[in-house]
Amino acid sequence: MAILSPRRGRGTNADKPTHARGARRRALGADAVRARVEAVPDTARFLVVLDADSTLIRNEVIELLADEAGRGPEVAAATEAAMRGEVDFAASLRSRVHALAGVSTDAFARAIARIEPTPGVRELISAVRERGGAVGVVSGGFHEVLDVVAPDLGVDVWRANRLVAAEGVLTGEVEGPIVDATAKAETLRAWAEERGVPLHLTVAIGDGANDLEMMAVAGLGLAFNAKPAVRERADLVVGPVDLAQVVALLPR
């Protein structure tokens, strides 16, 4: 198993005290969290939270949608810059979503048909649930796609952005506040608190700069298929693009 030692070098999830960065966090209100829940247990032994694009799935959904507008390469370049942390995520997302104006909402089904689950994702989710844990996905992507993909993969709870549509086409706007780095961290804390999971028994897995805050508050932050800045600051770096490699790190 090619899991590399981190430069941050804090070892396993047991090394972080429960009170790190403030163990008692307020749960997010219903207006702040628009997560759909499928058979989520009231309590869990531990919590694993993944990013969606390039982590849960191999694709970047906004790029699939941008292909419909003939602006795929342009949006892909902007997405790469945002994931490297070179630009503000929220501002970048609004700009990229503006490029989707006029795209038919039928494009969601075509995007879903092109999605490839990341190798090992089903094995990881199955192992988490067999061991009494819960799986969440928090994404800077879009509910319109995640609402189909997440339950199919066995995810318990998820949160993402929503796109505004009118008369069957996208307006180029995002509904409500952007799910950015801070929102991801707050969501992990809220889900953990709701299920009675101490932060030192949480795992965050991501690839981009907007995942760093949730990786920092989690008991174990894993860089997966990640940009250099994320690899630098993660607790551990998962080498192969295979989420089954994470199973060995889960509580038994």
N, C-alpha and C positions, 0 to 999 in steps of 0.2 A: 504493500500500500504506500503510494508515494505521497505522504503528507510531510511537508517540509517544516523545519523549525522556524518560528517567527523571529523577526528582529525585536519585537516587543517582548517575546519570551516569557509569557505569564503562565505557560503550562496549561492544565486542564481547567474545566469549568469549576471544579471544587476549590480552586485557588482564589477566587474572588469572594470576598465576604458579602453576606446578604445585604449589609448596609451600604455597599459601595454605590456612590453617586445618588444616595437617598433611596432606601428600600421602599419606603411608604410613598407611593406616587398616587395621585388621584386618578381615578378611571376617567376616560374621556366620555363626554356626554353624548347622547344619542344624535344630536345635531352635528357633532364633530366626526363621529365614526359612522360611515355608511358601509358596514360590513354585512354580508349575507352569511348566515350560519346554517350549516347542515349537520344535524345530530351531534352537536358539540357537547361533550360531558361537562357537568357542573364543575368538576375538579379534574386535575391531571397531575401526574407525577412530575412531569417536566414539559417544556414547551420548545418547539423548534419553529422558527420563523424564517421564511425564505423570501428573497426578492423573486419577481416573476421573470421578466425578460432577461434572457441569457443566463438564468439560474434555474428556475423551475422548468422553463422551456428554452429551446435553443435560439429562438427567434427574438427580434425586437418588433413588437406588434406595430408600433407607429411607423416603422419602415414598410411593413406590409401594406398598411393603409395608404402611405404616401405613394406607393407604386401605382395605386389606382388614380392618383392625380398626376402621374408622370413626373413626380418630384422625389422619387426614391433615393437617388444618390445624394441629393442636396440634404435631405432630412437625415440620411445615414451619417453624413459627415458632422452634422450638428449634434446628433445623438452621441457620437463618439467623443466629441469635445466635452459634452455635459458629463459623460461617464468618467472621463479623466479628471473632472473637477476644474476644468479651465474656465467655465462660465457658470453663472447662477442657474441652478436647475429649474426653478420655477419660471424664470424669464425665458429660458431656453425652451421649456415645454410649451409655453404659450405661443412662442414664435413658430415652433414646429407644428403645433395643432392648427395654427392659422393657415398653414400650407395645405391642410385637409379640407378647407372650405369648398363646398360644392360636391364632395364625394358622397355617393349614395350610401345610405345605411345598409344596403345589400352587401357592401364591401366587408362587413363584419363576418358574414358567413364564409366568404371567400378567404379571408384572413385566417379564420379558424381552421379551414380545410388545409392550410399550408403549415400549420403549427406542428413542430416536432418536440415532444416531451424530451427533456434532458435524459440521457442514459442514466439508469440507476434510480430515477426519481420514484418510481413505483415501489422499488425495494426499500428505499429509505422511508417512505411514508408508511408502508406496511410494518416495518420494524418499529417505528415510533409508536404506532397504535397498539401493536402487540405488547409493548413494554409499558403501556399505560400513559403514554404521552399524548400531546395534541400538536397538530400541525397548522400553522397559519402562514398566509402569504400576504405581504403588503407591498404594493407596487406603485411606481410612478406611471404605470400604464393605465389600462382602461377596463372598467367593470364590464363593459359590453362584451368583451372577449373572455375575461377571467371568470365571469359568471357561468360560462360553459366549460372552460378548461379545468377550473379548480375542482368542482365536484367529480368530474370524470376521473381525476387523479387521486381522489380520496382526501382532499384538503378539508380541514374542519371549518376554518374561518378565513375570510379574506377581505381586503380593503384595497381600493384603487380609485383613480379619477373617473369621472363620467364626462362624456362628450355631449355637447348641446346639438340637437338636431331639430330641424323644422321642415315639414312637408317632405320627409323622406331623404333629406340631405343634411350633411354636417354643416354647421355654421362657421366652423373654425374657432370655436370657443370651448373652454372647459367650464363645467358647472361647479361653482363653489370654490373653496380653497384648494390649492394644489397639494397633493400628497408628496411632500418633499422629504428631505433628510430628517428634519425635526419631527414631522408627522409620523415617519416610520418608527422612530425611537419611542415616541409617545404611544403609538399603537402597540408595540411590543410590551411596554410596561403595563398598559391597560389590560391586554389579553392575559398576561401573567397574573395580575392582581385578581381579575375576574375568576380565574381557575385555581387560585390559591397556590400558585407556583412562585417560590422565591426566585429572585433574579439570578442567583448563582446556578439555578437549574434551568436556565434558558440558553438556547443556541440561536445565533443569527447567522445567516448564510447569504452572501451577496457578492456582486462583481464590480459595482460602480461606486463613485465617490458619494452618491446620495444614500449609500448603505452604511457609511462609516459611523454615523451617530447611533444607529440601532446596534451595530456590532460592538460599539464601545460600552453600551449599557448592558448588553447581554452577558451572561456568565462566560460564554465562549463565542468569540467572533471568528467566523471562518471565511477566508477569501476563496472564492470558487470561480474559476474561469475569469479571473479578475484583472483589472487594470493595475499598473505598477504602484500607484499611490495606495491602493487598497491592500495589495500584497504586503506593502511596507508596514502597514499599521494593524494588520490582522493578528489575532492570537496564533492562528495556524493557517497555513496555505495548503489547500487540497490541490495536488498536482494534476492528476488525470481528470478529464471532463466526464466524471462518473460519480453521481451522488451516492451510490452504494458504498463508496469509500468512507462516508460519514458514519455509517452504521456502527463501526467499531468505537466511535467516540460517544455513543449514546449511553445514558445510565442503564443499568441492567435491572 
